């Protein structure tokens, strides 16, 4: 029998690893706590982790009482859920929703490692528009963080970032729907342009749509994240050299955002969830929604205002912005807007 040989970990160049698959210390926070602290002190999010935003503001608003029943519509890494469970202190119950089949089991294990169990919380693999399928009459508080989790953004295999090469997927649940590269093949030039404008206010929408269509006609199929980034780079060739790199970065970020929203039908899903909110909140129940771009925030603002006018909500407030200190420590918080409401 051939003797098993230990494989040496691939070494990285420079002082710190740059590629996601090389950051083994960051992805093992319990073993390498000192590394995690160093990364966070620099204002960065460790690979494979997510730093929850505006936790204190949300908890202050909810003012959670023992025995209450609530729901986290976007459980993600479980940061908000962890703090909510601490407030409930093994009473009441927290339901959590996430459609990501890759991250949800990790989050369950993570919450259990903090000492919480099935009596304290239940996780559901669902799209949050279907939260009314959970067999609970009503909730005392509802939380939704509409941002993409850092674990998804950082992992090149999920296709959410152009910083490393990976399949151009962008699906929150990779088992449902079609990946982004297939979606681009289906869309006409004018459809791509409109999608970029509606979902991201992209100022180079016409140029990018034209270049994507040109690539398809020439048989240069856009299948990876870097394929799309390079097409965007070609579309911006007439931009001044002084601002080219910065404009390219912004245009790529907006294009990936727009495509992600389209692939996951995010506006339609958000609209459906908002439509069900009043019916699932108990009297005096509270709702807090974190959004990260203007399209989301407009939908939340409009819905809350309508419910206030209809007498369904007794109070709405927002947008509440993260503190300067939080943005400094966690730059991914900079575009966050929190809107809160109470059912009358």
C-alpha positions as CSV (number, residue, x, y, z in Angstrom):
1,X,0.0,0.0,0.0
2,X,1.3,3.4,-1.0
3,X,2.1,5.5,2.0
4,X,0.1,8.7,2.5
5,X,2.1,11.8,2.0
6,X,1.5,15.1,3.7
7,X,0.9,17.9,1.1
8,X,2.6,21.2,2.0
9,X,0.3,24.2,1.9
10,X,1.0,26.4,-1.2
11,X,3.1,29.4,-0.2
12,X,1.9,33.0,-1.1
13,X,4.1,35.9,-2.2
14,X,4.6,39.0,0.0
15,X,3.9,39.4,3.7
16,X,0.2,38.7,3.5
17,X,-1.9,36.4,1.3
18,X,-3.9,38.2,-1.4
19,X,-6.0,35.5,-2.9
20,X,-9.1,34.1,-1.2
21,X,-8.0,30.5,-1.2
22,X,-4.6,31.5,0.5
23,X,-6.2,33.2,3.5
24,X,-6.4,30.1,5.6
25,X,-5.8,31.9,8.9
26,X,-8.7,34.3,8.3
27,X,-11.0,31.5,7.5
28,X,-10.1,29.8,10.8
29,X,-11.0,32.6,13.4
30,X,-11.0,30.4,16.5
31,X,-7.4,29.2,15.8
32,X,-5.9,32.5,14.5
33,X,-7.6,35.1,16.7
34,X,-4.6,37.4,16.5
35,X,-4.7,37.5,12.7
36,X,-8.5,38.2,12.8
37,X,-7.9,41.2,15.1
38,X,-5.1,42.6,12.8
39,X,-7.3,42.4,9.8
40,X,-10.3,44.1,11.5
41,X,-8.1,46.8,12.9
42,X,-7.2,47.8,9.4
43,X,-10.9,48.2,8.6
44,X,-11.1,45.1,6.6
45,X,-13.4,42.1,6.9
46,X,-11.6,38.7,7.3
47,X,-12.1,36.2,4.5
48,X,-15.1,33.9,5.1
49,X,-16.6,36.3,7.7
50,X,-19.1,39.1,7.8
51,X,-19.3,42.1,10.1
52,X,-22.9,43.0,10.9
53,X,-23.8,46.6,10.5
54,X,-25.6,49.0,12.8
55,X,-26.2,46.3,15.4
56,X,-26.5,48.7,18.4
57,X,-29.0,50.9,16.6
58,X,-31.2,48.0,15.6
59,X,-31.1,46.4,19.1
60,X,-31.9,49.8,20.7
61,X,-34.9,50.2,18.5
62,X,-36.2,46.6,19.0
63,X,-35.8,46.9,22.8
64,X,-36.2,43.1,22.9
65,X,-38.1,41.6,25.8
66,X,-37.8,38.1,27.2
67,X,-40.2,35.7,25.6
68,X,-40.7,37.6,22.3
69,X,-40.7,35.9,18.9
70,X,-38.8,37.5,16.1
71,X,-37.4,36.8,12.7
72,X,-34.2,37.7,10.9
73,X,-35.1,37.6,7.2
74,X,-31.5,37.6,6.1
75,X,-29.5,35.6,8.6
76,X,-26.3,35.4,6.6
77,X,-23.3,35.0,8.9
78,X,-25.6,35.2,11.9
79,X,-24.1,38.3,13.5
80,X,-27.4,40.1,14.1
81,X,-29.0,36.8,15.1
82,X,-26.4,36.1,17.7
83,X,-26.9,39.5,19.4
84,X,-30.7,39.1,19.3
85,X,-30.5,35.6,20.8
86,X,-28.3,37.0,23.6
87,X,-31.1,39.6,24.3
88,X,-33.7,36.8,24.3
89,X,-31.5,34.8,26.8
90,X,-32.9,31.4,26.0
91,X,-36.5,32.6,26.1
92,X,-39.0,33.2,23.2
93,X,-37.8,32.2,19.8
94,X,-35.9,33.6,16.8
95,X,-36.6,32.4,13.3
96,X,-33.9,32.9,10.7
97,X,-34.1,32.8,6.9
98,X,-31.5,32.5,4.3
99,X,-31.7,31.1,0.8
100,X,-28.0,30.3,0.5
101,X,-27.6,26.5,0.9
102,X,-23.8,26.9,1.2
103,X,-23.7,29.3,4.1
104,X,-26.8,28.3,6.1
105,X,-25.4,25.1,7.6
106,X,-22.2,27.0,8.7
107,X,-24.4,29.6,10.4
108,X,-26.4,27.0,12.2
109,X,-23.2,25.4,13.5
110,X,-21.9,28.9,14.5
111,X,-25.0,29.8,16.5
112,X,-24.9,26.4,18.2
113,X,-21.3,27.0,19.2
114,X,-22.4,30.1,21.1
115,X,-24.7,27.9,23.2
116,X,-28.0,28.3,21.5
117,X,-30.1,25.4,20.4
118,X,-33.3,24.4,18.6
119,X,-35.4,25.7,21.5
120,X,-33.9,29.1,20.9
121,X,-33.8,29.4,17.1
122,X,-35.0,27.8,13.9
123,X,-33.3,28.4,10.6
124,X,-35.2,28.1,7.3
125,X,-33.8,27.8,3.8
126,X,-36.2,30.1,2.0
127,X,-36.3,33.2,-0.1
128,X,-37.4,35.9,2.3
129,X,-40.4,36.7,0.2
130,X,-41.8,33.4,1.5
131,X,-41.4,34.2,5.2
132,X,-45.2,34.0,5.7
133,X,-44.9,30.2,5.1
134,X,-43.4,29.9,8.6
135,X,-46.0,28.5,10.9
136,X,-46.1,31.5,13.3
137,X,-49.1,33.8,13.8
138,X,-47.1,36.9,14.1
139,X,-43.7,38.4,15.0
140,X,-42.8,40.9,17.7
141,X,-39.9,42.2,15.5
142,X,-38.7,41.7,12.0
143,X,-35.2,42.4,10.7
144,X,-33.9,42.5,7.1
145,X,-30.4,43.3,6.1
146,X,-30.5,43.6,2.3
147,X,-26.8,43.7,1.8
148,X,-24.8,40.9,0.2
149,X,-22.8,38.9,2.8
150,X,-19.1,39.4,2.8
151,X,-18.7,35.6,2.6
152,X,-20.4,35.7,-0.8
153,X,-18.6,38.7,-2.1
154,X,-15.1,37.5,-1.1
155,X,-15.4,33.9,-2.4
156,X,-14.5,34.0,-6.2
157,X,-16.4,30.7,-6.7
158,X,-19.6,32.6,-6.2
159,X,-18.9,35.1,-8.9
160,X,-19.8,38.3,-6.9
161,X,-16.5,40.0,-7.3
162,X,-14.2,41.0,-10.2
163,X,-11.1,41.1,-8.0
164,X,-10.4,37.4,-8.6
165,X,-11.4,35.2,-11.5
166,X,-14.4,32.9,-11.0
167,X,-17.6,31.8,-12.8
168,X,-19.9,34.7,-13.5
169,X,-22.8,33.3,-11.4
170,X,-24.1,35.9,-8.9
171,X,-27.0,33.7,-7.7
172,X,-27.7,33.9,-3.9
173,X,-28.9,30.3,-4.2
174,X,-26.7,28.6,-6.9
175,X,-29.3,25.8,-7.2
176,X,-32.1,28.1,-8.4
177,X,-32.5,30.1,-11.6
178,X,-29.8,30.8,-14.2
179,X,-26.3,32.2,-13.7
180,X,-25.4,35.7,-14.8
181,X,-23.3,34.6,-17.8
182,X,-26.4,32.8,-19.2
183,X,-28.6,35.8,-18.5
184,X,-26.2,38.1,-20.5
185,X,-26.5,35.7,-23.4
186,X,-30.3,36.1,-23.3
187,X,-30.5,39.9,-23.2
188,X,-30.5,42.3,-26.1
189,X,-28.3,45.4,-26.1
190,X,-31.1,47.7,-25.2
191,X,-32.2,45.3,-22.4
192,X,-28.7,45.3,-20.9
193,X,-28.5,49.1,-21.1
194,X,-31.9,49.5,-19.3
195,X,-30.9,46.9,-16.7
196,X,-27.7,48.8,-15.9
197,X,-29.6,52.1,-15.6
198,X,-32.5,50.8,-13.5
199,X,-30.5,48.7,-11.1
200,X,-27.4,50.7,-10.7
201,X,-27.8,54.2,-12.3
202,X,-24.8,53.2,-14.4
203,X,-23.5,56.3,-16.3
204,X,-21.7,54.2,-18.9
205,X,-24.7,51.9,-19.5
206,X,-24.8,52.5,-23.3
207,X,-21.1,51.9,-23.8
208,X,-21.0,48.8,-21.6
209,X,-24.1,47.3,-23.2
210,X,-22.7,47.9,-26.7
211,X,-19.4,46.3,-25.7
212,X,-21.1,43.2,-24.2
213,X,-23.2,42.8,-27.3
214,X,-20.1,43.2,-29.5
215,X,-18.3,40.5,-27.6
216,X,-21.2,38.1,-28.0
217,X,-21.5,38.7,-31.7
218,X,-17.7,38.0,-32.1
219,X,-18.1,34.8,-30.2
220,X,-16.2,36.1,-27.1
221,X,-18.5,34.7,-24.5
222,X,-18.5,36.3,-21.1
223,X,-18.3,33.3,-18.7
224,X,-16.1,34.6,-15.9
225,X,-15.9,37.6,-13.6
226,X,-12.7,38.8,-15.3
227,X,-14.2,38.3,-18.7
228,X,-16.9,40.9,-17.8
229,X,-14.4,43.2,-16.1
230,X,-12.3,43.2,-19.2
231,X,-15.3,44.0,-21.4
232,X,-16.1,46.9,-19.2
233,X,-12.5,48.0,-19.4
234,X,-12.8,48.1,-23.2
235,X,-16.1,50.0,-23.0
236,X,-14.4,52.8,-21.0
237,X,-11.4,53.3,-23.3
238,X,-12.4,56.9,-24.1
239,X,-12.4,57.9,-20.5
240,X,-9.6,60.2,-19.5
241,X,-6.4,58.4,-18.3
242,X,-6.4,60.5,-15.2
243,X,-9.6,59.0,-13.9
244,X,-9.7,55.7,-15.9
245,X,-8.7,53.3,-13.1
246,X,-11.1,54.8,-10.6
247,X,-14.0,55.0,-13.1
248,X,-13.3,51.4,-14.2
249,X,-13.5,50.2,-10.6
250,X,-16.8,52.1,-10.0
251,X,-18.4,51.0,-13.3
252,X,-17.4,47.3,-12.6
253,X,-18.9,47.5,-9.1
254,X,-22.1,49.0,-10.5
255,X,-22.4,46.5,-13.3
256,X,-22.0,43.5,-11.0
257,X,-24.6,45.1,-8.7
258,X,-27.0,45.6,-11.5
259,X,-26.6,42.1,-12.9
260,X,-26.9,40.5,-9.4
261,X,-30.2,42.4,-8.8
262,X,-31.5,41.1,-12.2
263,X,-30.4,37.5,-11.7
264,X,-31.9,37.3,-8.3
265,X,-35.0,39.4,-9.1
266,X,-34.2,41.4,-6.0
267,X,-36.6,44.3,-6.5
268,X,-39.5,41.9,-7.2
269,X,-38.6,39.8,-4.1
270,X,-38.3,42.9,-1.9
271,X,-41.6,44.3,-3.1
272,X,-43.3,41.0,-2.3
273,X,-41.7,40.8,1.2
274,X,-42.7,44.4,2.0
275,X,-46.3,43.7,0.9
276,X,-46.6,40.9,3.5
277,X,-45.0,42.9,6.4
278,X,-48.1,44.4,8.1
279,X,-49.9,41.1,8.1
280,X,-47.1,39.3,9.9
281,X,-46.3,41.9,12.6
282,X,-48.0,41.7,16.0
283,X,-49.7,44.9,17.3
284,X,-46.8,47.1,18.4
285,X,-44.4,44.9,16.5
286,X,-41.3,46.6,15.1
287,X,-39.5,46.3,11.7
288,X,-36.0,47.4,10.8
289,X,-34.6,47.2,7.2
290,X,-31.1,47.9,6.2
291,X,-30.6,48.9,2.5
292,X,-27.4,49.6,0.6
293,X,-28.4,51.3,-2.6
294,X,-31.0,53.9,-3.7
295,X,-33.3,51.4,-5.5
296,X,-33.8,49.3,-2.4
297,X,-34.2,52.3,-0.1
298,X,-36.8,53.9,-2.4
299,X,-39.0,50.8,-2.2
300,X,-38.7,50.5,1.6
301,X,-39.4,54.3,2.0
302,X,-42.4,54.1,-0.2
303,X,-43.9,51.1,1.5
304,X,-43.4,52.5,5.0
305,X,-45.0,55.8,4.0
306,X,-48.0,54.0,2.5
307,X,-48.5,51.9,5.6
308,X,-48.2,55.0,7.8
309,X,-50.8,56.8,5.6
310,X,-53.1,53.8,5.8
311,X,-52.9,53.7,9.6
312,X,-51.2,50.3,9.6
313,X,-48.0,51.8,11.0
314,X,-48.0,54.2,13.9
315,X,-44.4,55.4,13.3
316,X,-41.7,55.3,10.7
317,X,-38.3,56.8,10.8
318,X,-35.2,57.0,8.5
319,X,-32.9,56.9,6.9
320,X,-30.6,56.4,9.9
321,X,-27.0,56.3,8.9
322,X,-24.1,54.4,10.5
323,X,-21.8,56.4,12.8
324,X,-18.5,57.8,11.4
325,X,-16.7,55.5,13.8
326,X,-18.4,52.4,12.3
327,X,-17.7,53.4,8.7
328,X,-14.1,54.0,9.7
329,X,-13.8,50.6,11.3
330,X,-15.9,48.8,8.6
331,X,-15.9,50.6,5.2
332,X,-18.6,48.3,3.9
333,X,-21.0,50.1,6.2
334,X,-20.6,53.4,4.3
335,X,-23.6,53.0,2.0
336,X,-26.0,51.6,4.7
337,X,-29.4,53.2,5.4
338,X,-31.6,52.0,8.2
339,X,-35.4,52.5,8.1
340,X,-37.5,51.5,11.1
341,X,-41.3,51.3,11.8
342,X,-43.8,50.2,14.4
343,X,-47.1,48.6,13.6
344,X,-50.0,50.6,15.0
